Amino acid sequence: MADLENTHDVVVDGENVVKRYVDHKPGAAEREWRALTLLDRYAPGLAPAPVSFDVETVVMTRIHGVPLRGLPGRATHVGALAEAIGELHAAVPPVVLDRVPVRPWYLDTLSEQLRKWAESWPGKDPRADRAVREGLRWLDGWRPGEAGVTPVFGAGDGNLANFLWDGGRVRIVDFEESGRSDRAFELSEICEHVSMWVDGDLGVAHHFELTPAEERRMRECRRLHAFMWLFLLSHESPRNPPGTFARQVERFLTALDTVRP
């Protein structure tokens, strides 16, 4: 799940990066290290290479590149972005992926958190209050099942700033929420992350060929993540343009009827 609080300190040390995690993210360093180790073996070059690890610190090689968020002409790189995401999802062989722990804030955990947020919603304005009520009603009636579940290795964070353009390809950083997931869930998190649409929707989902069952699951998972962002954006952040919360309210209400591709 996206975290709007600072979760780590990063120090660049020559050609290495030292990443130290804060106390409220238990297991984050271990997840980051596991991801870097797996990707170094099965998709070398896609992510930083692992250097050293302890319970709260990961040292990795430095990746040179420019974050796609805020990059002029970023829409021209959406194909490379989709290629990197696809490579990540397919990188870990199934027999290995089966032994990888499920990522944090997967479907059941996230759904339960949304219910807690909805039940303690303080009220913002009539439009937002309606969105929370209708969202909770939808969530209580949703039965996701196993249809459309394609196991993948997921980064667990769709922030566009985690995707770096190095002049030839897109590479990926930040794996503290990574783990075993499914393709529809991961793509929905990426598509609904505020960074993917607030400055102009990149439409990254168009670049993936999904089965009909995956399409249906992704549609529902996008509603789930849009609901999450309604709560996360309820306090305006200077990272986003003014009015982002109101836009998210409308985005979620629309998603309850139909989800944009």
N, C-alpha and C positions, 0 to 999 in steps of 0.2 A: 504494500500500500504506500502511496506517496506520503512523504513526511515533510511538512512545511517547516519543521524545526531543524536547527543545525545538528547533524548526526555524527559528524567527524571533523577532525582537523587534518589538513593536508599540507605537507611540506615538500617542496621540490629540492632534492639533494643531487645535483649533477644530472645524471641520466636516470636516476631513480626517483620514485615518489614514495614518501612515507605517509601512510594513512592511519590515523589513530582515532578510535571510536569512543563515543561518549557512553556513560553508564547505562542509559535507558534503552540501549540497543543490544540486548544479550544475544550472543551468537553471531553478530554481524561480521566480525573479523574472520570467524571460521567459515562462514558462507562465502565471503569474498575470496578467501584463500582456496576453498574448494573449487569455485568457479574458475579462477585464474589457472589452477593446476589442470583442470579438465580441458579448458580451452587451449592451453598451451600444448596439450597432447593431441587433441582432436581437431582443432581449428587454429593452428599457430598463426599469429599475426593479427587475428581479429580483435584481441584484447591485450592489455599489458601482460608481460610474462612475470610469473611469481619469482620473488627473490628470497624473502624470509617472512616468518609468521610467528606471533605469539598471541596470547589470549585477547589482547586489545589493539594490536598493531599489525598491519600488513605492509611490507615493502615490496614494490613492484617496479618494473621498468617504466620509463616515461614514454608516453605516446605523444608524438608531435602532431598537432592538428588543431582545427578551429571548430568549436561547438556549432552545430547546425542552428541552434536557437540564436537568433539575432544575426545570422549570417546573411548578407545581401544575396538575393537570388537563390535562397535556400530551396525553393521549389524545384530548381533544376537538378537537385541532388536526391530527389525522393526515390528515384529508381535505385540508386546506390544504397540509400537507407533501407529500402525493402530487401535488397540483396543481403545486407549485413544481418538484418533481423532473421531472414530465412536461414542463413548460414548458422547463426546462433542456435536457432530452434532445432536444427537437424544435426548439430555437431556431436552430441554425446550418443554413442550407440545404445540401443534399447537395453541390452543386458547390463550395461553400466548405469544407465539412467534409472533402472528399477531400484538401484541401491542408493540413489540420491534422495535425501529427505525432501518432502514436499515444501515448497516455498512458503514463507510467511504470508499471512493475509490472503490465503487461498479462499475458495468460494464459501465454505461454511463459516470460517472465522470472520470474513468480511461481512457476510450477511448478518451475523449476530451483532457485529459492531454497528452496522447501519440501523438495526432495530433499537439498540441502546441510544444512539444519537437521536433517532426519530422520537422516541418516547420522552426524551428530556429536551426536546426542541422548545426554545423559549418564545418563539414567534418573532418574525422579522417584518413581514408585510403580507397582505392577503394572498398575493400571487405565490410567494415562497411557501407560505403556510399550506396552500392548496397542493403545491408540489410535494411537500413532505407527506401530507395525508395520502395522496394518491400513490406516492412511491411506496409507502408502508403497506398499503392495500395490495399493490402489485407484488411486493416482495413476499407477503404472507401467502399469496396464491401461487407462487412460482415453484415448480417441481422440476429442477434441472435434469436429473437422471444422468445416465452415462452416454446417451446418444450424442455423437459429434465430438467425443473426447479423443483427441489425438495427442498422446504424451509427447512433450517437448521439454528441453531445458530452457527455463525462462529467467531473464534478468530480474524481473520483478519490479521494474521501475521504468516507465515509458517517457521520462523526461527527455525532451529533445536535446537538452544540453549534454546528455550522456553519450551522444553520437557525434563523433569527431570526423571532420573531413580533412584528410591529409594531403589532398591534391590529386589523389588517384582512386581512393576508396573511402568508405565510411568504416570507422572502427568504434568499438564500444568500451565504455568505462562504467564503473559503479555497479558492483554485484552484491551489495550487502543484504539485499532482499531476495537473492536468487535461489533457485531450487527446481525441483520437478514440478511441472505444471501441465497445462494443455494449450494447444495452439489457439483455439478460439478465445480462451480467457486472456492469454498474453496479448494477442492482437487487439482485443477490446480495451485492455488497459492502455496500450500505446495510443490507440485512436482517440480515446476519451481524455487522455492527459491534457491538462489545460495548455501546455506548451505546444501541443500539436495543432491547436485550432485558434488560439486567441489572436494570433497575428495573421490569420488566413489559413483555413483548413488545408492540410497537405494531401488529404485523400489517400493516405498510404495503404488503406485496405484494398484499393483497386488493384494493387500489384500482387495480390495473393489469390491463387486458385483454391477455393475451399469446396468441400463436398456439400451437398444440400443440408446434411445434418450439422456440419460445422457452421454453415451460414446461420442456421436457426439458433444454435448455441451462442454464436457470436452476437447475434441480435439481442438476446437476453442478457448476455454478459456486458454488453455496452450499456444497457439500461442500469445494470448493477454499478458499473463504474461511474456513469453519469450521476447516479444518486450519491455515490461517495463524494464526488467533486462538489455537489451542491453543499454538503456540510463543510468540506475543507475550504471552500471559497466564501463561506458565510461571513468571514472577517476579511475585508479587502486587504490585499497585500500590495506593497509598492512594486513588487515584481511584475504585476499585471496592470493593464490599462484600467482606468476608472470605469466602473460599470460592469466589470467582469462577472461579479456575482449575479447580477440581473440577467446577463446573457446566459449564465449557466442554468438559472431557473428555467428560462425559456427552452434551452437545449434539452433539459431533462423532461420537461412536459411534452416536447415534441417526440422525444425518444420513447415515451410511454405509448405513443401511437405507432411510430415508425422510426427506425434508426437509419440515419444517413450512411451510405456506403463509405 
